[in-house]
Amino acid sequence: MALRRLLWFSTATLTILIAVSTITAQTPTRINFARGATRATARGYLRGIRDEAFFVLRAQANQHMRVEISGRGATRGVVIFPSGKQDGGPGGVVFDDKIDETGDYRLRVTESSMANAWRGNFTVIIDIVSEGSNAGPANDNQRLARYVGRYPSDLFRGVPSLKARLRKLLGTRYQFFSNRLQTEMPIENDGGVLIVQGCMAHQCTIEVAILAIDLAHDKLHVAIKSTEFRNLYKLWSEPGASVPAALRRAMQQASS
């Protein structure tokens, strides 16, 4: 009996060691950015609810990283920092924030345990920009002008450097601004100033957020109207910028 237990224990231990070894030995796919690029794309394949895929990329502290995952079914992504701390969530945009560590970041992709199992391809899109950087399309007037008639979420998804600049400009009010873009309005070009605006659902004219992008001077201006500000607008502008008349007009129209 003792010998049988010993053999069973040895077999179970060996099975566990083999499983751990298999997981540890899994080599993540390295995601590299082309020279000067702020976006990289990778693809993978999941074979069921217990399958997982790993990616690794290099990033620096004080950069802004955005991770988006899409697949044939529901997904989940976890970003593992160089120190081992983790952040993530259900598929779609699983991470969108400033990072505070330099080194290799790992991304773990699985199917969502809250949805039906599936099998198929998935895509990972990584955007990384430096805080305060003018790299990418934020300084490209022609590319920005292509977003006229589209919606704020399209702009922020396509130009992630704008989010980094807005976080720097608004500080702790950044989320306050974002919350007032629930109901989006088409982007307009008013004399060379892009007007990006929205409001909280069912509270338009009361809780309003407007971003004005002065293309000629490459400056951002934000106006937020809220009951917290006694139903008035509060303004933020990047240094050295004067509030454009186009923003004043947008504020007046949004309140009427």
Secondary structure, DSSP 4 states (H G I P E B T S, - for coil): -HHHHHHHHHHHHHHHHHHHHHHHHPPPEEP-PPTT-SEEEEEEEE-STT-EEEEEEEE-TTEEEEEEEEESS-EEEEEE-TTS-EEEEESEEEEEEE----EEEEEEEEE-TTS----EEEEEEEEEEETT---GGGG-HHHHHTTTTS-HHHHHHH-HHHHHHHHHHHGGGHHHHHHTTSEE---EEETTEEEEEEE-TT-TTTSEEEEEEETTTTEEEEEEEEGGGTTEEEEEE-TT-PPPHHHHHHHHHHH-
